[in-house]
C-alpha cells in the first residue's frame, strides 16, 4: 500500500517548558513536514523530519472524526498577558484527551510589520484545511490553497535553504473518504523526493513488526467501536460533562504502564500476549519477514512464535504497543464513546459489570461525561477482583 498525502506543509515540533508559568513554548529547529493521508476511512495526522522517508513519520496519529482540532495557538489573551509567542504556532488538541501537540510553521512569514507571530491568510487557510479534514469533511485542497496562494504581496524571496520548494502542497483535486486513499498522484517533489511504496524496500531494521503493532491495535479498537454503532445508548445522546474524571489516556499513560510491564511476572506477560493479534506475534518472531505471511496464522504458528521469543523480546513487543500513537488514540476513541453515552453497550460487549447497567440512577438514560468513564473504570476493577 502506498501513502498518498492529502496535504503536506513545512512545520516543526514544539516542546513546552512547564517549569514556570506562563508555560514557555520552545520550537525545535529540526526541519520537518506535517502531512495527512487517509486509510480505511480514517485520517492519519503525521509529522516527520525532512530527512526521514514518507512512510517513517516520528508522529503518526489515527484521528477519529471530530475528535481533533488544529487551531492557532494564541497566547495574546488576558489570561496569558506575558506569554506572547514569537512564531506562528498551531496546536493539535483532542476532545477526548488532554494530549496537546504544538507545531510551528517553517515557511517564510508573510507579515511586513515585524510581528513574527502574525498568521497570514495563507497560514490560516492551511490550518483551516487541516481542521476540516480532521472533522471528516470533504475538502478540495488545491482549490482552497489556490484562493490564497498568491496573497503574498512580498514577492522577494530571500536566498535561504528553506525556499527551495513550495511550503505547502495539496495532492489531487479533493479529499474523499475511500479505502486506502487520499486523492490524486503527488510526485516525489511534493514530499521532498522520498515518496516510497511500503513493501520489501520499506522493511528495514525490524520496522515491519512495529508498524503492524500500531496498525492492528488501532484496527482492533476501531472495529470494536464500529460493531457497536446502532446499539442502544451509543449515539451521543448524553454529552454532559458530569464530574471531572481522568481520561483513559491519562490513566494508562506510559509512565504507569511501562513500569508495570517491567515488573510483571513472565506468566502475566504471556497472558497479555494473548490480546495481541496473531499476525503481530508471528511478525515479531526472530528471523521472520512480514512479507512471508499471506494468511492469518493458526494457533500452532502463534504458539510457536511465543515459544521462540525470549522474555525480553515479549516485553519489548508489548512496550511497542503501549507506546504506539495508535494505542493512545484508540484509548481516546474509547473514552469518547463512553462519554457520549456508549457505556451500557460497551460494558455489555466486554463483559464488564457496571453499576445500574451504565444508566443514570432511577432512569433509562446512559451515563455520560466523566461519570461514565468513572463507572467504566470501577466496573473493570470490580470485575477483575471478582475473577
Secondary structure, 3 states (H helix, E strand, C coil): CECCCCEEEEEEEEEEECCCCCCEEEECCCCEEEEEEEECCEEEEEEEECCCCCCCCCEEEEECCCCEEEEECCCCCHHHCCCCCCCCEEEEEECCCCCEEEEEECCCCCCCCCCCCCCCHHHHHHHHHHHHHHCCCCECHHHHHHHHHCCCCCCCCCCCHHHCCCCEEECCCCECCECCECCCCCCHHHHCCCCCECCHHHCCCCHHHHHHHHHHHHHHHHHHHHHCCCCCCCCCCCCCCCCCCCCHHHHCCHHHHHHHHHHCCHHHHHHHHCCCCHHHHHHCCCCCCHHHCCCCCCHHHHHHHHHHCCHHHHHHHHHHHHHCHHHHHHHHHHHHHHHHHHHHHHHHHHCCCCHHHHECCCCCCECCHHHHHHHHHHHHHHHHHHC
